[in-house]
Amino acid sequence: MSTLEIRDLYASVETKEGRKQILRGVNLTVNSGETHAIMGPNGSGKSTLAYTLAGHPKYEVDSGEVLLDGEDILKMTPDERAKAGLFLAMQYPVEVPGVSMTNFLRTAVTEVTGKAPAIRTWAKELSSAMKDLKMDPKFASRSVNEGFSGGEKKRAEVLQLEMLKPKFAILDETDSGLDVDALRVVSEGVNRAKESNDFGILMVTHYTRILKYIKPNVVHVFAQGHFVKTGGPELADELEETGYDMYLPEGSDSESALA
């Protein structure tokens, strides 16, 4: 059993108007096997939380701790956090020209586990995962995300999740830009990976549609830099009906909030 514990986390980012504090006292505990859905309006800080946990240099931690099995990952570099068992599926995956998917994935697995996987076993596992995600086998030799459609990039993120087998996976709006069929395939991939490795999930999303495939144990409303409400799966249905206006500062609305 592994535990990811966020304790009173504050974090800021540099903007054109100067330094702005985005996270304001975030507290959360996630255990192995649990799926936590993090929902909320645009501009509330959901993606900032995801990238702060992963160690993106754009975001500066002001105070607080993030403990993975008792060790503060905020003192680690992003690659050290990955080796400790943290994985981030990005909302906008980047292209890496000149680096093939298969070389990228095998190198990543080697770095995370400390041992290169056997070629024959590796090839079989990669081929099986790609088939389940309905990815053309040719994608294994293509450069990472180069020329991929939005849906193909998200499938590639889930492929990394399946191969890297983390302790905790942060899914930052994995459902964005996916049609119904791609959403189902990607969700099935996440469920398959979780079933195999029993990792914890922090799933950032605006909408309930992905929650119909990836069932959360807990749903949190994130607004104005911290969690403002927590409940069971039924909270997501409530949010779909009522929206997020009640959690926004007076005078703003969910359509005008900054992303």
N, C-alpha and C positions, 0 to 999 in steps of 0.2 A: 504494500500500500504506500503510495507516494502522496505528498500534500504540497500544494502551492498556496502560499499565504501572503496576501497583500495587506500591509499594515500602514494605515494613515499616510498614503502616498500622495505627495504634491509634486507637480511637474510643470515646467514652463517651456515656451517656444519663442524664438525670435521672430518678430513680424516686422513689416514696414513701419509700423507705428511704435516699435520697441518691443521689449520683452513682455509676454503675456502669459499669465498663469492659467493653465487649462485644467489640470487635475487638481482637485481641492478636497483632499481627505478621503481617498479611496480605500475601502476595507472589504476584503473578500477572501474566502477560503474555498478551495476546490480540491477534492480528493480524487484518486484514481477511479475511473469508471463513471464519474459524474459528468453530466452535460449541463452547462450553465449558459443560457441564452441572455445576451446583453442587448437590450433594445433601448431606443430613445431617439429624440429628434436630431436632425442635422446640427452640427456645431456643438454638440453636448460634450464631446471629448472621447467618444467610444474608440475611434481609430487611434487617437493620441494614446490612450491606455494600451492598446495593442502594440504600438510601436515603441512605447516607453518600456514595456516588459521585454521586448525583443532586443532593445539596446540601440535603437536608431539614434545617431549622433545629433540629429536636429532637435531632439527633446532632452531637456536638462532636468534632472531630478533635484527638487528643492529640499525635500525631506521625506522620510519614510523608509520602509523596508519591503523587500519582496523575497520571501524565503521559499526555496525549493528543497524540500526534505531538510529544513533547518539551516540551509546555507543561503546567505544573502546574494542573490544573483546580480543585484545592482552594482556590486563590486567587480563583476565579470565583464569581459568583452563580449560582443555578440556571438563570436564563435565558441567561446567558453560556455555561454548560456545554452547554445545548441548541444554541446557535448554533455551538459548537465541534464538535458532532456526536454528542452523547450523548443517548440516548432511554431513558426508563423506562416500561415497561408495568406499571402498579400492580396489586397483588394485589386491592385494594379500591378501584376507581375511584370518584371522588367525583362527585356531581351538581352541575351548574352551571345553576340555574334562570335562565331569561331570555336565555340565550345559545344560539343555534341551532348545531347540529353543523357546518353548512356555513360559517357565519361564524367559528366557533371555529377550524376547520381552515384556512380561507383566511388568517385573521389569523396563525395559528401559522406557516404556510408562509412568509408574507411576512416575518415577524420573523426566522425562521431563515435564509432565503435572501437577505434584503435587497431583494427585489423581488416585487411583487404578481404572481401568475400571471395570464395572460390569461384572461378570463372564459370564452370558448368552450372553450379547451383544458382549463381547470380543471374545468368542469362535466362534460366528457366523461370526464376521468380519474377524478373522484370517482364518477360514475355507474358506471363500469366496475368500480372497486374494490369498491363496495357490492354490486354484482351478484355478483361473485366470492365475497364473504363472505356471500352470501344474506341481505343486509339489505334490508328494505323501503325503497323510495325515500323514503317519508314520514319516515324517521328523519333525513334531511338537514335538515328544517325543525324538528325537535323539539329541545328544550333538551338540552344535553349530559348524557347518562346519566339524565335525569329520567324516572322510571317504567320504566327499562330493566330487564329481567331480568338475572340474573348472566351468562348466556351472551351477551346482547346487549351488556352493558358490555365484556366481553372482546373481542367482535368490533369494538366501537368503538375499543378500544385498538390492535388490529391495523390498523384503518383509518388511525389516526393514524400508525402505523409506516410503512405503505405510502406515505402522502402526504408525510411529513416526510423520508424517505430519509436517516437518520442514518449516521454512520460506525460507531457501536457501539450495540447495543440490549441493554438489561437487561430480561429478562422475569422478573418476580417472581411465581412461582407462577401463571403464566397458565393452567395447567390446572385450578386449583382451582375447584370448583363447576360444571364442565362435564360434560354427558353425552357419550356416545360420539360422537354425530353432531356436536355443537358442537365437541368437541375436534378432530375431523378437519378441520372447516371452518376453525377458528382456526389449526391447525397448517399447513394448506395455504396460508393467508394469509401466515404468517411465512416459509414456504419460498419463496413467490412473491416476496415483498419482498426476501428475501436474494438470490435468483437475479438479480433486476433490478439490485440495488445493491451486492452483494458486501460487505455490512457484517459486522462481527464480532458474535457473540451470547454473552452471559452469561445462561444460563438456570437460574434458581433453581427447584428442584422437590424434592418428597419422593419422588415415585413415578416408575416407569419408563414408564408408559403413554404420556406425551407423547414420550418418546424413541423410540418406535416410529414416530413421524411426523416428528419433527425430529431427525435423526441427529446426535449429537455427535461431534466429533473427539477430544475429551478429556473425561473425567469426573473430578471432584474430590469428595472427601469433606470437608465443612466441619464441624468440631466444636470446641467450647470456644473459639470466636473466631478460628480460623485453619484453613488447609488441613492436613489430617493424612494424606491419601493422594491420589495422582493416578494415573490409569491410562487405558486405552482404553475403548471402548464396553462391553467385556465386564465392566468394573467395576460398571456399573449392574445387570447381571444378577446379579452376585455379591451386591450389596447387597439385591436383592429377595429372595434366598434367606436371607441371614444377618441382615438388619436392621442397626440402628445401635448396638445395645447395647454392642458392643466399643469404641465410640468415646465412650461416655458416662462421666462421673465415677462412681467406685465408689459403689454405693448408690442410683443413680437408674436410670430406664429410659426408653425412648422414649415411653411413654404418659404418664409423669408429668412429663416435661421441660416447662418453661414455653414457651409460644409466643412 
